Amino acid sequence: MSEHRRKMPQPQGGGRAAARRAAPQSPGRRAAPSHGVTSESPSDSHGGDTPYGGRAAARRAAQRGGGGRGGSDGGGRRRGGGGDGPEGPGRGRGRGNQRPVKKRFIDYPRAGKYGAWRWVPSWKLVSSLCIGFLGLLMGVAGLAYAMVAKPDVKAAAKAENNVYYWADNKQMVATGGEVNRQVIGYEQIPEAMRNAVISAENKSFDHDQGIDPMGIARALFNMAKGGQTQGGSTITQQYVKNSRLSQEQTLSRKFEELFITLKVGKEESKKKVMAGYLNVSYYGRGASGLQAAARTYYGKDAKDLDPSECAFLATLLKGAGYYDPAGVPEVDAKEATAAKNLDRATKRWRWILDEEVKDGRMKQSDRDKYQDFPMPDPPKKAAQLGGQTGYLVDLAKSYFLNNNTRGVTAEMLSQGGYEIHTTFDRKKVNQLNTAVKRVYDEKIEPKKRPDKDTHVQFGGGSIDPETGAIKAIYGGKDATQHYTNNADPTGAAVGSTFKPFVLAAAMEYGKRDPAGTQDQGESQRTKVSPKSIYNADDKLKIKKYNGDVWTDENGKEWLQTNDGNESRGDITLREAMQWSANSPYVQLGMDVGTDKVKKAAMAAGLKDDRNMADSNVPSFSIGTSSPSVIRMAGAYATFAASGQQREPFSVTEVKKGGNTIYRHKTVTKRAFDNVVADNVTDVLKNVVEKGTGTPAKLPGRDVAGKTGTTDDNLSAWFVGYTPQLSTAISMYRLDDNEKHKNRKFEKMYGTGGEEKIHGASFPAQIWHDYMAEAMKNQKVVAFPKAEPIGETLYGGGANSPEPTPSYTPPESESPSPSPSDTPSPSAPVPPSPDPSETCSVWDRNCQNDSGGTSEGWDSGGTGPGTTGGESGGTPGTSTGGAADGGGGSSPPPGDGGNGNGNGNGNGNGNTSFFGGPAG
């Protein structure tokens, strides 16, 4: 082994480390500190180094002096270099004669630190960064402050048009941006208005700098949570916000508004800020600015407002959509109702007046003068929104605001610039309006019958079953005169038009097992066939599905009546629908479960909202709910589409600046099995062909529909459909002056010269006249054939294996002393002639040549009269009007028609407007 590789003997008393310490240091190297140990210590033999040094001390010394740890024997091959051993140059690990480390401007990672400490910034670095950041921030803030412009009220008053289009993309109306603003000076603003706003919005307005830090923090926090950035803003901040045409809620916009607010608070007078705020704020109904609001809500100039009216207008600044007593369904259909808005507005109006007293801005004696809420005028429409146009615009606007995902608000829409493409068919809208106007002109005479023909209202809605598109509505006589849209919910109950949902539930879910427990009854169900037999007697005692008599919370039994107190005995559900008998369907609803009936109605398209009645009572099944005509037309459209439900809609697309910001997507849901829906259609088709709905017949076309009338003759409906179009018509009497208190529905006995209004009268006639024109030149399409479904069950006390014949042919030619209105199942009934061969679509008499028609056993109808014929003949099948009628005496007798009448037909030889020549 060579000498330089030979392991050298270790010196006594310390080994290699001691040898290194004993080695001579380079000139630039500083000795390691001795830590207070004197040379007289026992470590002197190790070259004078402290015995507590070690390698770490050597490294620190090397860094300070630039020398390396040289080899102790001069011949070693240690890594590093720079140190010289006693016998020659060493190759140790020291850094030798490297240059000193240069100081960096930013000492990060920190030199001279090891491990995690290298990444911990020094206090000098942290301080420098903070000072630099604050300086940069102040520079940016100063630049932003200099660049932002103060609000310009006149510029904010400018707005573009909103343009609405028909379904064929032809322009319906340009609304002028719907912004109604007139800028007024500070001196024209009543002091009472200024006081009300300050007490309600910003009590420190007179002396603050325009910024509320806590309010800004709340707004940012709410924005971070995804909520609305409202509350806590000063009047100055609101002035800045409302002055801007763009209303998007973004973080950058909030910061920009902050700098503008600071500039306004510093450079503008309080008078200018207050006037600007009141001139640009949105008060609802398209009114921006106090002057426009005063004219819109009270028909007067702003300077003429009293303190009570000012307090109400200040209330609107919190959110006009939720405080306008007229209701604003386009904001929130469930919450922004007239009743809820009035309640909210009244409470806040009262609170503002009280706050003014607390703040010393109003004397208590003046406050005491204003105890009654200052109800504003009903909403008005511009002349260009007259007729049905205003209702169409309101419906489209409401649909868009409630369904867009871009966060477009009513205030943003009021600024204009939107293209709104609707589903409305101009021709059908005019046809529906014409059909209603014809009845008004020919039959409704308020001057002749002021106690019976005043306040008569109609509503209408027509929907395409294939898509859900709303093709036409009738909202009232004129949107500039009658402000409530009758196509929306009005509170008018639908009556027996609700019965198809009971039948659908019976076929879809089945009748519960009466022998089972509650839980077993839910699991043991039998689907019901329309051929099932139910008792149709008047004052039928309604029972629960298990046979127990149903009683209300007071222990009172429910005895279901039929119209005219008529009893028909045991009949099929198909016949019960045909004649609109109440008791079978009330009991059927109990057997199936009214919760299931409600579920079926909702599956068809009705909403579980304030218009859905209490489903815990038996009468729920015969139409105590009050949905809109649009909802009813949509629900029946589900049956027309064989159980496929599509939500009604009125807007196909919305554009702004050439960009599409909304496009409707049709969503199809399976509401019912097609066999269930087609059987409902087949039963309702029978209603039109043979029952209470015969005035709605369209020669040569399949029509299905149902009449509906409520107790006390308060409302009447007809809802029907062809395979291509579903339409609902409602009729009621209600004072349309919303300022009148205690508005309520009025009875319609004698209205239009009729003894009683039924769904088969004016509503069915309007439906017929409209649909005859709407379906003209359309392809004739038949309903799908109904397949058998369910089992023939017995309910309501019906227990015979076969329905009891309601009519037995007498042995003699003499009429029966107590005839029944139900046709005998064994009696020969000749086929009806094809209507297309005998009458035109406009012939009101073609449906019932042998007598007038009546609603029958509808809830509130008079019962199906049968009219005697002029001479003997075969038994007829038509029904008569609502009166006692006599007929010929020739045999054989018939159930109304050309024979010996035994019903309650409209006799006396008069021609009924809705029936045909009576007996």
Residue, then its C-alpha position, 0 to 999 in steps of 0.5 A: m500500500s502506498e504511503h499516501r494511502r496508508k492510514m496515519p496513526q491518530p494523535q493522542g488525545g483527540g483523533r482527526a478532529a483534534a488534528r484539524r483543530a491543531a492545523p495552522q489556519s490560513p491567513g484570512r481565517r479567524a479562529a473559532p471563539s474559545h467560549g471563555v475557556t483559557s489556554e491553561s485548560p486541559s485542551d492545550s495539547h489540541g492546539g489551543d482550540t476549545p474542546y467544545g467546537g467540533r465540525a459546526a464551529a469549523r464550518r462557521a469559521a471557514q465561512r467567516g474566513g474563507g478558508g477550508r478545512g485543510g488536510s492534517d497530513g498534507g497528503g490526504r485526499r479529503r474533499g474541499g481544499g484551501g487548508d495546508g497541512p504541516e506536510g503539504p497542501g491538503r485536499g480537505r472539505g474547506r472552501g479554501n480561498q473562495r471569494p466572500v459571498k455578495k450581499r443580495f438586495i432581497d435576502y431571500p431565501r436567507a443566506g447563512k440560514y439552514g433548513a426551514w429557517r432559510w425560508v422564514p423572512s426577516w422582519k426587515l423584509v416583511s416591513s419593506l413588503c408591507i410598506g411597498f404594498l401600501g404605497l402601491l395600493m394608495g397609488v392605485a386608489g389615487l389613480a382610480y379616484a382620479m379616473v372615475a366619473k361622478p353620476d350623471v342623472k340625465a345620462a342614467a335616464k336614457a334607456e333603449n327599447n324593449v321589443y316583443y315579438w310574435a311567434d312568427n318573429k314579427q314585432m308585437v310592440a316596442t315598449g320604449g324601455e319602460v323607463n318613465r323618468q322626469v328629473i326634478g330639482y331639489e326644491q320640487i321634492p317635498e320635505a316630507m319625502r326627504n325626511a321619510v327617506i332619511s329616517a328609513e334609509n340613512k339616519s346619518f345622511d346629513h353628516d356622514q361622508g357617504i360611506d358605511p364601512m359596515g354596510i360595505a362589509r355586509a355586502l361583500f360578505n353576502m356576495a361571498k355567500g352567493g346572496q344579494t348585496q343589499g342592506g346597510s348602504t348609505i343614500t350616497q352609495q345607493y345614488v351611485k349604484n342606481s345611477r349606473l345603467s348596468q346593474e350586475q353585482t360583481l366585486s369589481r363593480k363594487f370597488e368602482e362604486l366605492f371610489i365613485t361614492l368617495k368622490v361624490g361624498k367629498e365633492e357634491s353637496k347633500k342637496k345634490v346627492m338627495a335630489g339625484y338619489l330620488n331622481v334615479s331610484y326605481y319605484g316599480r311599474g316602470a317608474s324611475g324617479l320621484q316625479a314618475a312615481a308620483r304620477t304613476y301611483y297617485g296621479k299627481d306631481a311630486k310636490d303635491l304628495d302628502p307625508s303619508e304618500c311620501a312614506f309609501l313611496a319611500t317604502l318602495l325603495k326597499g324593493a318595489g316588487y315586494y311592496d307594490p300593493a297591486g302585486v308583482p308576480e313577475v318578481d316572485a309568483k309565490e311571495a309578491t302577491a297583492a295580499k302579501n305585498l299590501d301587508r308588507a307595505t302597510k307595516r313598513w309605511r307605518w314604521i317609517l312614519d313612526e321613525e320620523v317621529k323618533d328622529g324629530r322629523m315629524k310631530q306626533s300630532d301630524r303623525d296621528k293624522y295618517q292612520d289609513f294606508p294611502m292605497p295607490d291607484p291600480p297599475k296603468k298601461a301605456a296606450q300602445l299596450g292596450g287591448q290584449t297586448g299589455y297582458l301578453v307583455d306582462l305574461a312574457k315579462s313575468y315568465f322571463l324574469n322568473n326563469n332566466t339564469r342570468g340574474v336579470t331583474a325587473e329593474m334591469l329589464s326596465q332599462g331596455g335593450y332586450e329582444i323578447h321572442t314570445t310563443f303568442d300566435r297573433k291570429k289565435v289571440n285575435q280569435l279568442n278575443t273575438a269569441v269573448k267580445r261576441v258574448y259580451d256584445e250579445k248577452i252582457e248588458p250592464k245598463k239593462r241588468p245592473d245588478k246581474d251583468t256588472h263586473v262580469q269577467f272572462g279569462g282564457g288560455s290556449i296551449d299547444p300540447e306537443t310543446g307547452a307553448i302558450k298560443a293565446i290568452y284572454g286577460g280582460k277587456d283592455a289592459t289599459q282599463h282592466y289591470t288584472n290579467n285574468a289569464d293569471p290566477t284570479g281566485a275563481a274555483v274550477g269546480s267539476t273541471f277538477k274531476p278528471f284528476v280524480l279519475a286519473a288518480a283512480m286509474e294510476y294509483g288504484k282504490r285502497d283495500p277497505a279491509g286493510t289497515q292504513d298501511q295495508g290500505e296503502s300497499q293493497r290497491t286495485k286500479v279502477s276502470p271507468k266502468s266501475i259503479y258508484n252511487a250518484d244519489d243526492k246527499l250521499k253520506i261520504k265515507k273513508y276508504n275503510g267504510d267509516v263515516w267521514t266527519d269534520e273537526n266538529g264531528k259533523e258528517w259530510l253529506q254530498t249534494n248533487d246539483g238540483n238535488e238530483s239522484r241517479g242511483d248506481i251509475t258508472l264513473r264514465e256516466a258520472m263524468q258525463w252528467s257531472a254528478n258530484s257524489p261518485y267522484v267525492q267518494l272515489g276521491m276518498d277511496v283513492g285518497t285525496d293526497k293521491v288526487k292532489k298528486a295526480a293534479m300536480a303531475a298533470g301540471l297544477k302547482d302546489d301553491r296558494n291556489m291549491a285548496d286544502s286536500n284534507v276535505p272530501s270537497f277537494s275532489i270537486g274543484t275547490s282549488s283556483p288555478s289559472v286558466i293557463r295552468m288548467a289548459g296545460a294540465y288538460a294538455t297532458f291528457a291530450a299528449s297521452g300523459q306527457q307533461r310539458e310546462p307552459f311557457s311564453v318566451t322562446e328566446v331573449k337577446k341583448g346586444g345581439n347575443t342570446i341570453y336566454r333560450h327555452k328548452t322543452v322538458t318532457k315528463r311522464a305524468f301518467d301512463n299513456v293508457v291512463a291518460d287515453n282513458v281520461t280522454d275517452v271519458l271526456k270525449n264522451v262528455v262532449e259527445k253525450g253529456t254536459g259539454t255538447p255545446a263544445k262539439l266541433p263537427g268532424r273533429d275529436v273533442a274532449g272536455k269538461t264543464g265546471t260550475t261552483d256552489d252559489n254560481l260564483s264561477a263557471w269553466f269549460v276546459g277542453y282540447t283537441p289533439q293539437l290544442s288545449t284551451a280553458i275558459s273561465m267566467y265569474r263576477l268580481d269588481d275589478n276596482e282593486k282600490h275597493k275593500n272587501r272585493k268578493f265574487e258575486k253570484m251569477y243567477g240571471t247574468g246574461g239573461e240566463e237563469k243560471i250560468h253553467g260551464a256549458s253556457f257562456p264558457a263552453q260557447i266561447w270555447h267553441d267559437y274560438m276553437a272552431e276558428a283556431m282549428k280551421n284548415q288544421k289537419v284532422v287528428a283522432f285521439p288514440k284508442a283507449e285500451p282497457i284498464g283496471e277492474t270494475l269496482y263498486g263504491g259509494g254504497a253501490n253493491s249490485p253486480e250490475p248498475t240498476p237500470s234507471y229507466t224501464p220501458p212502461e207497458s203502456e204508452s203512458p209516460s212514467p209518473s216519476p221518470s229518471d234522467t238516466p238513459s236505460p242501458s237496454a233501451p235502443v239508442p239510434p246512432s247520432p247523425d254526423p254533425s258535419e252533415t247537418c250543421s256548420v261549425w258556427d251553428r249554436n243549435c246544431q248540438n241539441d236540435s231537440g232541446g236546450t242544454s244544462e250543466g247537469w250534476d255539476s257543482g252548482g248546475t241545475g241538472p240535465g233537463t230532457t226536452g219533449g219532441e214536437s211529435g212522436g218518434t224514437p228516443g232522443t239523446s240530447t239534454g234539455g235546458a234548466a226548466d220544466g218543459g213539456g213535449g209531444s205525447s206520441p209514443p214511444p217515450g224518449d229520454g229527451g229528443n223527438g219523443n215524449g220528454n221526461g226531463n227538465g227541458n226548457g219548454n215553452g217553445n223558446t229558442s235557447f241561446f245555448g241549447g237549440p229550440a226548446g220542447 
